[in-house]
């Protein structure tokens, strides 16, 4: 499968003069982010503070920590906002008493040329610009938490009634807990004191695997929660952004909810010490449910497989973690996770994992879980907490063997066990349908692979090439340059319409095109048993030859030596007016003499199609 990577630029968000990375967007600075946008400059929509009774009670680890309550609203930005000079529209959304505010959209369409920013009134944090590239099929969208009780939406774009943005906010996330003491709205600093930051020495051998683990802001109906999970590789190694987490993370989430989940990658302390301020992250919004296990742990392995709505940009430096679906216990390994939604942590086990039922609650033979106990290490005694749910358990070969459901381990009881649903059971034992199995998605071609290594973009085998020119005259030659990455050791070129047609060397030499037309070029690169293919459709355009030029009352149209059919020639003046048309539906080859009607002296544009393909136009001078 051909890989496509969208070009995206991460926005910089400012906190205490430190740059933070916000949601995937196009960058830039909001026009009002200069202190000039005051409360009097814009209308304000205030949402009512929700009743929070019962929401703050302590929850077991198997229940993801609640971030806040989603308040239903109907806010049309274009109607409620205030349009000002320079085609700027602003609107403030206020949630009195909230620690942070998140926005969910039932319709989110930015027209070409438009840009949307979102920032807090203290102007310490912003995200954007979001533009037409941010639009999603179905219109659903979500933007990450902004610290504070007030957020400003600021749009810039042409003030065109027919081309205004469609930004309909249908829910406001009123965040009130599990958000951290130092920077409300992020979960920063909430983990227990025994936890070990991923960039301590304990994580030195796990620098690849950590890149796939992300914090997840889960939307499940009227509430939002923290969970963890990981990108996961498939046997095709085609970079499909599959994401593995636990089914109890949003067990009742709808398709609309999944479309508004937010995934925070690279949310980690830069070093071993606890950072003094939030380090920022890279986020992706939106996913769809692919498969899931049974939610009740004794009845299933509690996995959930998602597909992110967009592929990870290169600058996110993602890693698609490998897996082991055997039922052999890992002799050691780690868990990588986001306890309480905090920065990324690592927990270490050195005693062999034990095959068991969840919490030992089922008879022998119903062993769907790995039981692990954590060890004290140089910088703490890493455990798991609420928010770690769905995070991967890695074996000593750096492959995922399970996903966290729950357990009793904590900073107060660090040697108590935790339980991870087995990849072995999730593979095809939760049910007979593909909706309850990992197998159809991670091994779609039934290769029978038991273990699969992970890979990152830097390790990927990617076919790529470029031509020194792709628009040539009849009979000219083209030189191609291989730009493939991943250190391929074999090359197979296919040049439609070219001579030679095929080449098996990295530098194929000069390729001659002797027949007018539009042609594909294909390059298959290989490395061991892996291959990747790139086809550039309609890449080489070979123009017919027109002579003599200048002409008087006739000229030759030379199409080359092979028969071609469906030739149509249109001669236009410089104003685009058609002055003469010549057509032949039968196959022709070589040159055709085209007799012209009386035309004034001057320059004309000759447009022609061959077999339905529109070839590059040529200039014709009449003397």
C-alpha positions as CSV (number, residue, x, y, z in Angstrom):
1,X,0.0,0.0,0.0
2,X,1.3,3.4,-0.9
3,X,2.0,5.7,2.0
4,X,0.8,9.3,2.1
5,X,2.1,11.8,4.6
6,X,0.3,15.0,5.0
7,X,2.4,18.1,5.4
8,X,1.5,19.8,8.7
9,X,3.2,22.4,10.9
10,X,2.9,22.4,14.6
11,X,1.8,25.6,16.3
12,X,3.9,27.1,19.1
13,X,2.1,27.9,22.3
14,X,3.6,30.3,24.8
15,X,3.7,29.8,28.6
16,X,6.0,31.9,30.7
17,X,7.9,32.8,27.5
18,X,8.5,29.1,26.8
19,X,7.3,27.6,23.5
20,X,4.9,24.7,23.7
21,X,3.6,22.6,20.8
22,X,-0.1,22.6,20.3
23,X,-2.5,20.7,18.0
24,X,-1.6,19.9,14.4
25,X,-2.1,23.1,12.6
26,X,-0.5,25.6,10.2
27,X,1.2,27.9,12.7
28,X,1.2,31.7,12.8
29,X,0.3,34.2,15.5
30,X,-3.3,35.3,16.2
31,X,-3.8,38.9,15.3
32,X,-5.3,39.6,18.7
33,X,-2.4,37.9,20.6
34,X,-0.8,41.2,21.3
35,X,-2.7,42.6,24.3
36,X,-5.0,44.6,22.0
37,X,-7.9,42.2,22.2
38,X,-9.8,43.3,25.4
39,X,-13.0,41.9,26.8
40,X,-14.9,44.8,25.3
41,X,-13.8,43.9,21.8
42,X,-15.9,40.8,21.5
43,X,-19.2,39.2,22.5
44,X,-19.1,36.6,25.3
45,X,-21.1,33.3,25.5
46,X,-21.2,32.1,29.1
47,X,-22.0,28.4,29.8
48,X,-23.7,27.5,33.1
49,X,-21.5,25.8,35.7
50,X,-22.5,22.2,35.9
51,X,-23.4,20.4,39.1
52,X,-20.3,18.5,40.2
53,X,-21.7,16.5,43.1
54,X,-20.5,12.9,42.9
55,X,-18.0,13.6,40.2
56,X,-15.0,14.1,42.5
57,X,-15.3,10.8,44.4
58,X,-12.1,8.7,44.3
59,X,-12.3,6.0,41.6
60,X,-10.5,2.6,41.2
61,X,-7.7,2.4,38.7
62,X,-9.9,0.5,36.2
63,X,-12.1,3.6,36.0
64,X,-10.3,6.3,34.0
65,X,-9.9,9.6,35.9
66,X,-12.5,12.1,34.9
67,X,-11.3,15.4,33.6
68,X,-14.6,17.2,33.4
69,X,-18.2,17.5,32.3
70,X,-19.3,18.1,28.7
71,X,-21.9,20.8,28.6
72,X,-24.3,20.7,25.6
73,X,-24.5,24.0,23.8
74,X,-25.4,25.4,20.4
75,X,-22.9,28.1,19.4
76,X,-22.6,29.2,15.8
77,X,-19.3,31.1,15.7
78,X,-20.1,33.1,12.6
79,X,-23.5,34.3,14.1
80,X,-22.4,34.8,17.7
81,X,-19.0,36.3,16.9
82,X,-18.2,40.0,16.1
83,X,-16.8,40.8,12.7
84,X,-14.3,43.6,12.7
85,X,-12.0,45.4,10.3
86,X,-9.4,43.4,8.4
87,X,-11.9,40.6,8.1
88,X,-11.5,39.3,11.7
89,X,-14.2,37.7,13.8
90,X,-13.8,37.0,17.5
91,X,-15.9,35.3,20.1
92,X,-15.2,34.5,23.8
93,X,-16.5,31.3,25.5
94,X,-16.6,31.6,29.3
95,X,-17.0,28.6,31.7
96,X,-17.0,30.2,35.2
97,X,-14.8,28.3,37.6
98,X,-13.4,25.9,35.1
99,X,-9.7,25.0,35.3
100,X,-9.6,24.6,31.5
101,X,-11.9,24.6,28.6
102,X,-12.1,22.2,25.7
103,X,-14.4,22.6,22.6
104,X,-16.2,20.0,20.6
105,X,-17.7,20.8,17.2
106,X,-20.6,19.2,15.4
107,X,-19.6,21.1,12.2
108,X,-16.2,22.4,11.5
109,X,-15.5,23.7,8.0
110,X,-12.8,26.4,7.3
111,X,-13.0,27.8,3.8
112,X,-9.9,28.3,1.6
113,X,-8.0,31.3,2.8
114,X,-9.5,31.2,6.3
115,X,-7.6,30.6,9.6
116,X,-8.8,30.0,13.1
117,X,-6.9,30.5,16.3
118,X,-7.9,29.7,19.9
119,X,-6.2,31.2,23.0
120,X,-6.8,32.1,26.6
121,X,-7.4,35.6,27.9
122,X,-4.1,35.7,29.7
123,X,-2.5,35.1,26.3
124,X,-0.2,32.5,27.7
125,X,-1.4,29.6,25.5
126,X,-2.8,29.3,22.0
127,X,-3.4,26.8,19.2
128,X,-3.8,27.2,15.5
129,X,-4.0,28.2,12.8
130,X,-6.6,25.7,11.7
131,X,-7.4,26.1,8.0
132,X,-9.1,24.1,5.2
133,X,-6.6,21.3,5.7
134,X,-8.1,20.7,9.2
135,X,-11.6,19.9,7.8
136,X,-12.8,16.4,8.4
137,X,-15.3,14.2,6.6
138,X,-18.6,14.5,8.6
139,X,-17.6,17.8,10.1
140,X,-16.8,16.5,13.6
141,X,-13.8,18.0,15.3
142,X,-12.3,18.8,18.7
143,X,-9.6,21.1,20.0
144,X,-7.4,20.5,23.0
145,X,-7.8,21.9,26.5
146,X,-7.0,25.6,26.9
147,X,-6.0,26.6,30.5
148,X,-8.4,29.0,32.3
149,X,-12.1,29.6,32.3
150,X,-12.2,31.8,29.2
151,X,-11.1,31.0,25.7
152,X,-11.1,33.3,22.6
153,X,-11.8,32.0,19.1
154,X,-10.3,34.3,16.5
155,X,-10.9,33.9,12.8
156,X,-9.3,35.7,9.9
157,X,-10.4,35.4,6.3
158,X,-12.3,37.0,3.5
159,X,-15.5,38.6,4.7
160,X,-17.7,36.8,2.2
161,X,-21.2,35.9,3.1
162,X,-21.1,32.9,0.7
163,X,-17.7,31.7,2.0
164,X,-17.9,32.1,5.8
165,X,-16.6,29.4,8.1
166,X,-19.0,26.8,9.5
167,X,-18.0,26.5,13.1
168,X,-20.7,25.0,15.3
169,X,-19.8,24.2,18.9
170,X,-22.1,21.6,20.3
171,X,-20.3,20.9,23.6
172,X,-18.0,22.7,26.0
173,X,-15.7,20.6,28.2
174,X,-15.8,22.0,31.7
175,X,-12.6,20.7,33.1
176,X,-12.4,20.7,36.9
177,X,-10.0,18.0,38.1
178,X,-7.1,15.7,37.3
179,X,-5.4,18.7,35.6
180,X,-2.3,19.3,37.6
181,X,-1.3,22.0,40.2
182,X,1.2,23.9,38.1
183,X,-0.6,24.4,34.8
184,X,-4.4,23.8,35.0
185,X,-5.8,22.0,32.0
186,X,-3.1,19.6,31.2
187,X,-2.9,16.8,33.9
188,X,0.6,18.0,34.5
189,X,2.1,17.1,37.9
190,X,-0.8,14.9,39.0
191,X,1.1,11.5,39.1
192,X,2.2,9.9,42.3
193,X,5.7,10.8,43.8
194,X,7.1,7.3,43.2
195,X,6.6,7.4,39.4
196,X,9.7,7.5,37.1
197,X,9.9,9.9,34.1
198,X,10.5,8.2,30.8
199,X,13.7,10.2,30.2
200,X,15.4,8.9,33.3
201,X,18.1,6.2,32.9
202,X,15.3,3.6,33.2
203,X,14.0,4.7,29.8
204,X,17.4,4.8,28.0
205,X,16.7,1.5,26.2
206,X,13.1,2.4,25.3
207,X,13.6,5.6,23.3
208,X,11.9,4.2,20.2
209,X,8.9,2.6,22.0
210,X,8.1,5.7,24.0
211,X,7.5,7.6,20.7
212,X,4.4,5.5,20.1
213,X,2.8,5.9,23.5
214,X,0.3,8.8,23.9
215,X,-2.1,10.3,26.4
216,X,-5.7,10.2,25.3
217,X,-8.5,12.7,26.2
218,X,-11.4,10.3,25.9
219,X,-14.9,11.5,25.2
220,X,-17.7,9.2,26.3
221,X,-21.1,10.9,26.1
222,X,-21.3,13.8,28.6
223,X,-17.9,13.3,30.2
224,X,-14.2,13.3,29.3
225,X,-11.4,11.1,30.9
226,X,-7.7,10.4,30.7
227,X,-6.4,7.1,29.3
228,X,-3.2,5.9,27.6
229,X,-2.4,3.8,24.6
230,X,0.1,3.2,21.7
231,X,0.5,3.2,18.0
232,X,0.8,-0.3,16.8
233,X,2.4,-1.8,13.7
234,X,0.8,-4.2,11.3
235,X,2.4,-6.9,9.1
236,X,2.2,-4.8,6.0
237,X,4.2,-2.1,7.7
238,X,2.2,0.5,5.8
239,X,2.1,3.2,8.5
240,X,-1.7,3.0,9.0
241,X,-2.2,4.8,12.3
242,X,-3.7,2.0,14.3
243,X,-3.9,2.9,18.0
244,X,-4.2,0.3,20.8
245,X,-5.8,1.1,24.1
246,X,-8.3,-0.5,26.6
247,X,-12.0,-1.0,25.9
248,X,-13.0,0.4,29.3
249,X,-11.6,3.7,28.1
250,X,-14.9,5.1,26.7
251,X,-16.9,1.8,26.8
252,X,-20.0,3.6,25.6
253,X,-18.4,6.0,23.2
254,X,-20.3,6.6,20.0
255,X,-18.8,7.1,16.5
256,X,-19.3,10.8,17.0
257,X,-17.4,10.6,20.3
258,X,-14.5,8.7,18.8
259,X,-14.3,11.4,16.1
260,X,-13.5,13.9,18.9
261,X,-11.0,12.0,20.9
262,X,-7.7,13.8,21.3
263,X,-4.3,12.0,21.3
264,X,-1.3,13.7,22.9
265,X,2.0,12.5,21.6
266,X,5.5,13.3,23.0
267,X,4.1,14.6,26.3
268,X,7.1,13.9,28.4
269,X,9.6,15.7,30.7
270,X,12.7,16.6,28.7
271,X,15.0,15.1,31.4
272,X,14.7,12.9,34.5
273,X,13.8,15.6,36.9
274,X,10.2,16.8,37.2
275,X,9.9,19.8,34.9
276,X,9.0,23.2,36.4
277,X,6.5,23.9,33.7
278,X,4.3,21.9,31.3
279,X,6.6,20.6,28.4
280,X,3.9,20.6,25.7
281,X,2.9,17.9,23.3
282,X,1.9,17.1,19.7
283,X,-1.8,16.3,19.3
284,X,-4.1,14.6,16.8
285,X,-7.8,14.9,16.9
286,X,-10.3,12.2,15.8
287,X,-10.4,8.4,15.4
288,X,-12.8,5.6,14.5
289,X,-13.4,2.3,16.2
290,X,-12.0,-0.7,14.4
291,X,-12.3,-3.6,16.9
292,X,-12.8,-4.1,20.7
293,X,-12.8,-6.8,23.3
294,X,-15.5,-7.5,25.9
295,X,-15.5,-4.7,28.4
296,X,-16.2,-6.9,31.5
297,X,-12.6,-8.1,32.3
298,X,-13.5,-11.6,33.4
299,X,-15.3,-12.1,30.0
300,X,-12.6,-10.7,27.7
301,X,-9.2,-9.1,27.3
302,X,-10.4,-5.5,27.4
303,X,-8.6,-4.2,24.3
304,X,-9.7,-1.5,21.8
305,X,-8.2,-0.8,18.4
306,X,-8.7,2.6,16.8
307,X,-7.7,4.1,13.6
308,X,-6.6,7.8,13.8
309,X,-8.3,10.2,11.4
310,X,-5.0,11.4,10.0
311,X,-1.5,10.0,9.7
312,X,1.2,11.3,12.0
313,X,3.3,14.2,10.6
314,X,7.0,13.5,10.2
315,X,7.9,16.1,12.8
316,X,6.0,14.1,15.5
317,X,8.7,11.4,15.1
318,X,6.2,8.6,15.7
319,X,7.0,4.9,16.3
320,X,4.6,2.1,15.5
321,X,5.3,-0.4,18.2
322,X,5.7,-4.1,17.5
323,X,3.9,-6.9,19.2
324,X,4.1,-10.6,20.4
325,X,0.9,-12.6,20.1
326,X,2.3,-15.8,21.7
327,X,1.2,-17.0,25.1
328,X,4.8,-17.3,26.3
329,X,5.3,-15.1,29.4
330,X,7.8,-12.2,29.3
331,X,10.7,-12.7,31.6
332,X,11.0,-8.9,32.1
333,X,10.0,-5.6,30.5
334,X,8.3,-2.3,31.2
335,X,5.1,-0.4,31.1
336,X,5.0,3.1,29.5
337,X,2.0,5.2,30.4
338,X,0.5,8.6,31.5
339,X,-0.7,8.1,35.1
340,X,-3.4,10.7,36.0
341,X,-2.8,12.2,32.6
342,X,0.6,13.4,33.7
343,X,3.8,13.4,31.6
344,X,5.0,10.0,30.3
345,X,6.3,7.5,32.9
346,X,8.0,4.2,32.9
347,X,7.5,1.2,35.2
348,X,9.8,-1.8,35.3
349,X,9.3,-5.5,36.0
350,X,12.1,-8.1,36.3
351,X,10.1,-11.1,37.5
352,X,8.4,-13.2,34.8
353,X,4.9,-12.2,34.0
354,X,2.2,-14.7,35.2
355,X,-0.6,-16.0,33.1
356,X,-3.9,-15.4,35.0
357,X,-7.5,-14.3,35.0
358,X,-8.2,-10.7,35.9
359,X,-7.6,-10.3,39.7
360,X,-7.6,-14.1,39.9
361,X,-11.4,-14.0,39.7
362,X,-11.9,-16.9,37.3
363,X,-11.0,-20.6,37.4
364,X,-7.8,-22.0,36.0
365,X,-7.8,-22.1,32.2
366,X,-9.5,-18.8,31.8
367,X,-6.2,-16.9,31.7
368,X,-6.7,-13.8,29.5
369,X,-4.3,-11.5,31.4
370,X,-0.7,-11.0,32.3
371,X,0.0,-10.4,36.0
372,X,3.0,-8.2,36.7
373,X,4.6,-6.7,39.8
374,X,6.8,-3.7,39.6
375,X,10.4,-3.2,40.9
376,X,12.2,-0.4,42.5
377,X,14.8,1.2,40.2
378,X,17.3,4.0,40.4
379,X,14.9,6.9,40.3
380,X,11.8,5.5,42.0
381,X,9.3,2.6,42.0
382,X,7.2,3.1,38.9
383,X,3.6,1.8,39.2
384,X,0.4,2.5,37.3
385,X,-2.5,4.8,38.2
386,X,-5.8,6.0,36.8
387,X,-5.0,7.4,33.4
388,X,-2.5,4.5,32.7
389,X,-5.4,2.4,31.5
390,X,-4.9,1.1,28.0
391,X,-1.1,1.6,28.1
392,X,1.1,-1.1,26.6
393,X,3.1,-3.8,28.5
394,X,6.4,-4.5,26.7
395,X,8.4,-7.7,26.9
396,X,12.2,-7.9,27.1
397,X,12.2,-7.9,23.2
398,X,10.5,-4.5,23.1
399,X,7.2,-5.8,21.8
400,X,3.7,-5.2,23.2
401,X,2.3,-8.2,24.9
402,X,-0.7,-6.6,26.7
403,X,-2.8,-3.6,27.5
404,X,-3.5,-2.4,31.0
405,X,-6.9,-3.0,32.5
406,X,-6.2,-2.3,36.2
407,X,-4.8,-3.7,39.4
408,X,-3.8,-2.7,42.9
409,X,-0.3,-1.2,42.4
410,X,0.1,2.3,43.7
411,X,2.7,4.5,45.3
412,X,1.3,3.5,48.6
413,X,1.3,-0.2,47.7
414,X,4.0,-0.5,45.0
415,X,4.5,-4.3,45.0
416,X,0.8,-5.1,44.5
417,X,0.0,-6.7,41.1
418,X,-1.4,-5.1,37.9
419,X,-3.2,-6.9,35.1
420,X,-2.8,-6.5,31.3
421,X,-5.2,-8.0,28.7
422,X,-3.1,-10.4,26.6
423,X,-2.4,-9.7,22.9
424,X,-2.6,-13.5,22.6
425,X,-6.2,-13.5,23.7
426,X,-7.1,-10.2,21.9
427,X,-5.8,-11.7,18.6
428,X,-8.9,-13.8,17.9
429,X,-10.4,-15.1,21.1
430,X,-12.9,-12.4,22.1
431,X,-15.3,-13.3,19.4
432,X,-15.6,-14.7,15.9
433,X,-16.2,-11.4,14.1
434,X,-13.4,-9.1,13.0
435,X,-15.0,-6.5,15.2
436,X,-13.7,-8.4,18.2
437,X,-10.2,-9.4,17.0
438,X,-6.8,-7.9,16.3
439,X,-5.9,-10.5,13.8
440,X,-7.8,-9.2,10.7
441,X,-6.2,-5.7,11.1
442,X,-2.7,-6.4,12.2
443,X,-2.2,-9.4,9.9
444,X,-4.7,-8.7,7.1
445,X,-3.0,-11.0,4.6
446,X,-2.9,-14.0,7.0
447,X,0.9,-14.2,7.0
448,X,0.8,-16.1,10.3
449,X,3.3,-13.8,11.9
450,X,3.7,-14.4,15.7
451,X,6.1,-11.6,16.5
452,X,6.5,-8.3,14.7
453,X,9.1,-5.6,15.3
454,X,8.2,-1.9,15.5
455,X,9.4,0.9,13.2
456,X,9.5,4.6,13.0
457,X,9.4,6.9,10.0
458,X,13.2,7.0,9.9
459,X,13.3,3.2,9.6
460,X,10.6,3.0,7.0
461,X,11.2,1.7,3.5
462,X,9.7,4.4,1.3
463,X,9.9,4.5,-2.5
464,X,10.5,8.0,-3.9
465,X,11.9,9.4,-7.1
466,X,12.0,12.5,-9.2
467,X,12.6,13.2,-12.9
468,X,14.9,16.0,-14.2
469,X,11.9,17.1,-16.3
470,X,8.4,15.7,-16.7
471,X,7.2,17.7,-19.8
472,X,9.2,16.9,-22.9
473,X,9.1,17.1,-26.7
474,X,8.6,14.0,-28.8
475,X,11.8,11.9,-28.9
476,X,13.4,13.5,-25.9
477,X,15.0,11.7,-23.0
478,X,14.3,11.9,-19.2
479,X,16.7,11.1,-16.4
480,X,15.3,9.8,-13.1
481,X,16.8,10.0,-9.6
482,X,16.0,7.6,-6.8
483,X,15.1,9.4,-3.5
484,X,14.0,6.3,-1.6
485,X,14.6,6.1,2.2
486,X,15.1,3.1,4.4
487,X,18.3,1.9,2.6
488,X,16.7,-0.3,-0.1
489,X,18.8,-3.0,-1.7
490,X,16.7,-3.6,-4.9
491,X,15.0,-1.4,-7.4
492,X,12.5,-2.2,-10.2
493,X,11.5,0.7,-12.5
494,X,8.6,0.6,-15.0
495,X,8.4,3.4,-17.6
496,X,5.1,3.4,-19.4
497,X,5.7,4.6,-22.9
498,X,9.4,4.8,-22.4
499,X,12.4,2.9,-23.8
500,X,13.7,0.9,-22.1
501,X,10.4,0.0,-20.4
502,X,12.0,-1.6,-17.4
503,X,15.2,-1.2,-15.4
504,X,16.5,-3.1,-12.3
505,X,19.3,-0.7,-11.2
506,X,19.1,2.3,-8.9
507,X,20.1,4.8,-11.7
508,X,18.2,3.7,-14.8
509,X,20.0,6.0,-17.2
510,X,18.3,7.9,-20.0
511,X,14.7,7.0,-20.8
512,X,13.5,7.9,-24.3
513,X,9.9,8.7,-25.1
514,X,9.1,8.4,-28.9
515,X,5.3,8.6,-28.8
516,X,3.2,11.5,-27.7
517,X,1.1,10.9,-24.6
518,X,0.9,11.0,-20.9
519,X,2.5,8.2,-19.0
520,X,2.9,6.7,-15.5
521,X,6.2,5.8,-13.8
522,X,6.4,3.1,-11.1
523,X,9.3,2.3,-8.7
524,X,9.3,-0.7,-6.5
525,X,12.1,-0.7,-3.9
526,X,12.9,-3.7,-1.7
527,X,14.9,-4.4,1.5
528,X,15.0,-8.1,2.5
529,X,11.4,-9.3,2.3
530,X,9.9,-5.8,2.5
531,X,8.9,-3.7,-0.5
532,X,7.3,-0.4,-1.1
533,X,5.8,0.9,-4.4
534,X,5.3,4.5,-5.6
535,X,3.3,5.1,-8.8
536,X,3.3,8.6,-10.2
537,X,0.2,8.8,-12.3
538,X,0.4,10.9,-15.5
539,X,3.9,11.9,-14.5
540,X,5.6,12.2,-17.9
541,X,3.9,14.4,-20.6
542,X,5.3,14.0,-24.1
543,X,4.2,16.7,-26.5
544,X,3.5,16.1,-30.1
545,X,5.9,17.9,-32.5
546,X,4.5,20.8,-34.6
547,X,6.4,21.9,-37.7
548,X,7.1,24.0,-39.6
549,X,6.7,26.7,-37.0
550,X,6.2,29.5,-38.0
551,X,3.7,28.2,-40.5
552,X,1.6,29.7,-43.3
553,X,-1.4,27.7,-44.4
554,X,-0.5,24.2,-43.0
555,X,1.6,22.3,-40.5
556,X,2.5,18.8,-39.5
557,X,1.4,17.2,-36.3
558,X,3.9,14.4,-35.4
559,X,2.6,12.0,-32.8
560,X,5.3,9.4,-33.0
561,X,5.5,6.0,-34.6
562,X,2.9,4.0,-32.8
563,X,-0.8,4.2,-33.7
564,X,-2.9,6.5,-31.6
565,X,-6.6,7.3,-31.7
566,X,-9.0,10.0,-30.7
567,X,-6.9,13.0,-31.8
568,X,-8.4,16.4,-31.4
569,X,-6.6,19.7,-32.2
570,X,-8.0,23.1,-31.2
571,X,-6.3,26.4,-32.3
572,X,-7.2,29.4,-30.1
573,X,-6.3,33.0,-30.4
574,X,-4.6,34.8,-27.4
575,X,-8.0,35.7,-26.0
576,X,-8.9,32.0,-25.7
577,X,-11.4,32.1,-28.6
578,X,-11.5,28.9,-30.7
579,X,-10.6,29.7,-34.3
580,X,-10.1,26.2,-35.8
581,X,-10.7,22.6,-34.8
582,X,-9.4,19.4,-36.3
583,X,-10.5,15.9,-35.2
584,X,-9.8,12.4,-36.2
585,X,-11.3,9.4,-34.3
586,X,-9.5,6.7,-36.2
587,X,-6.0,5.6,-35.2
588,X,-3.2,7.6,-36.7
589,X,0.6,7.3,-36.6
590,X,3.5,9.4,-37.6
591,X,2.8,12.8,-38.8
592,X,-0.5,14.3,-40.0
593,X,-0.7,17.3,-42.3
594,X,-3.3,19.8,-41.0
595,X,-4.5,22.4,-43.5
596,X,-5.4,25.7,-41.9
597,X,-8.1,28.1,-42.9
598,X,-7.2,31.7,-43.5
599,X,-5.8,33.1,-40.2
600,X,-4.4,36.5,-39.5
601,X,-0.7,36.7,-38.9
602,X,0.2,36.3,-35.2
603,X,0.6,33.9,-32.4
604,X,-1.9,31.1,-31.6
605,X,-2.2,28.4,-28.9
606,X,-2.6,24.9,-30.1
607,X,-4.3,22.6,-27.6
608,X,-4.7,18.9,-28.4
609,X,-5.9,15.7,-26.8
610,X,-4.7,12.2,-27.5
611,X,-6.8,9.2,-26.4
612,X,-8.7,11.6,-24.0
613,X,-5.5,12.9,-22.4
614,X,-5.0,16.6,-22.5
615,X,-1.4,17.2,-23.6
616,X,0.6,20.4,-22.8
617,X,-0.3,23.2,-25.3
618,X,2.1,24.6,-27.9
619,X,2.5,28.0,-29.4
620,X,2.0,28.3,-33.2
621,X,3.1,31.4,-35.2
622,X,1.3,32.2,-38.4
623,X,3.3,34.3,-40.9
